[in-house]
Amino acid sequence: MKTVIFVTVCIVSVMFSTSTAKTTEIPKCVRKMIDGFNSTPRLSPYISIDSYIYRGKTTYLATSSCCDRFNPLFDGECHQICAPSGGFIGRGDGKCIDFAEKAQQLENIWIVPRS
């Protein structure tokens, strides 16, 4: 009986641990960008990068570290698509005004390691 309970607990634990694992595969160019930010965290222009599904594709939103800067949205090859937020009035560059209502956030993939 103890063996059955132990095996059941192990199976349930594995199921929960794999379901909460990060699901987004980070493209090499995004990983390179993150590695550069990690090498000089106090100088990083961004404080986080989140992955989203936008217009049917996985995209990456870099949130700026300070005032009045655009928050650029990149595709999987690190081409800037638009800036859905940020700037002087906080509404981005106007090239993807539907981002807030149509994008589906997947997960946070990076936060600046400041101490």
C-alpha positions as CSV (number, residue, x, y, z in Angstrom):
1,M,0.0,0.0,0.0
2,K,2.8,2.4,0.9
3,T,4.4,1.7,-2.5
4,V,1.2,2.6,-4.4
5,I,0.8,5.9,-2.5
6,F,4.5,6.7,-3.1
7,V,4.2,6.0,-6.8
8,T,1.0,8.1,-7.1
9,V,2.6,11.0,-5.3
10,C,5.7,10.8,-7.6
11,I,3.5,10.8,-10.7
12,V,1.4,13.8,-9.5
13,S,4.6,15.7,-8.6
14,V,6.1,15.1,-12.1
15,M,2.8,16.2,-13.7
16,F,2.7,19.5,-11.8
17,S,6.4,20.3,-12.3
18,T,6.2,19.8,-16.0
19,S,3.0,21.9,-16.4
20,T,4.6,24.9,-14.7
21,A,7.8,24.8,-16.7
22,K,8.5,27.6,-19.1
23,T,7.0,26.8,-22.5
24,T,8.6,29.4,-24.7
25,E,11.7,28.4,-26.6
26,I,13.9,31.5,-26.6
27,P,15.4,32.3,-30.0
28,K,19.2,32.6,-30.2
29,C,19.0,36.3,-31.1
30,V,16.8,37.1,-28.1
31,R,19.1,35.0,-25.9
32,K,22.1,37.0,-27.2
33,M,20.3,40.2,-26.4
34,I,19.6,38.9,-22.8
35,D,23.2,37.8,-22.4
36,G,24.4,41.3,-23.3
37,F,22.0,42.9,-20.8
38,N,23.2,40.5,-18.1
39,S,26.8,41.4,-18.7
40,T,26.1,45.1,-17.7
41,P,22.8,45.0,-15.7
42,R,23.0,48.5,-14.4
43,L,23.3,49.9,-17.9
44,S,20.6,47.7,-19.4
45,P,18.0,49.8,-21.3
46,Y,15.3,47.2,-20.4
47,I,14.0,45.8,-17.1
48,S,12.2,42.7,-18.5
49,I,11.3,40.8,-21.6
50,D,8.0,39.0,-21.9
51,S,6.8,36.6,-24.7
52,Y,3.5,37.1,-26.3
53,I,1.4,35.6,-29.2
54,Y,0.6,38.5,-31.4
55,R,-0.9,38.2,-34.9
56,G,-0.4,34.5,-34.8
57,K,3.4,34.6,-34.0
58,T,5.5,34.5,-30.9
59,T,6.9,37.9,-30.1
60,Y,9.0,39.5,-27.4
61,L,8.2,42.7,-25.6
62,A,11.1,44.5,-24.0
63,T,10.0,46.9,-21.2
64,S,12.2,50.0,-21.0
65,S,13.9,50.8,-17.7
66,C,12.9,54.4,-17.6
67,C,10.8,57.3,-18.6
68,D,9.5,58.2,-22.1
69,R,11.3,55.3,-23.9
70,F,9.4,53.1,-26.3
71,N,8.9,49.5,-25.3
72,P,9.9,47.6,-28.5
73,L,8.2,44.4,-29.7
74,F,10.5,42.0,-31.6
75,D,9.7,38.9,-33.7
76,G,11.6,35.6,-33.3
77,E,14.5,37.0,-35.5
78,C,14.9,40.1,-33.4
79,H,13.4,42.4,-36.0
80,Q,11.5,45.2,-34.3
81,I,7.8,45.1,-35.3
82,C,6.6,48.1,-33.4
83,A,6.5,49.7,-29.9
84,P,3.0,49.1,-28.5
85,S,3.7,51.2,-25.4
86,G,6.0,53.7,-23.9
87,G,7.1,57.1,-25.3
88,F,6.1,60.5,-24.1
89,I,2.4,59.7,-23.9
90,G,2.7,56.0,-23.2
91,R,0.9,54.8,-26.3
92,G,3.9,53.6,-28.3
93,D,4.7,54.4,-31.9
94,G,1.2,53.8,-33.2
95,K,2.2,50.8,-35.4
96,C,0.4,48.2,-33.4
97,I,-2.4,49.9,-31.6
98,D,-4.3,46.6,-31.2
99,F,-1.5,44.9,-29.2
100,A,-3.1,45.4,-25.8
101,E,-6.4,43.8,-26.8
102,K,-5.1,41.1,-29.2
103,A,-1.8,39.9,-27.7
104,Q,-1.8,37.0,-25.4
105,Q,1.0,37.0,-22.9
106,L,2.8,33.7,-22.6
107,E,5.4,34.3,-19.9
108,N,8.2,36.5,-18.5
109,I,11.5,35.2,-19.9
110,W,13.9,37.7,-18.4
111,I,14.1,40.3,-15.6
112,V,17.2,42.5,-15.1
113,P,19.4,41.1,-12.3
114,R,20.0,44.2,-10.3
115,S,21.0,44.0,-6.7
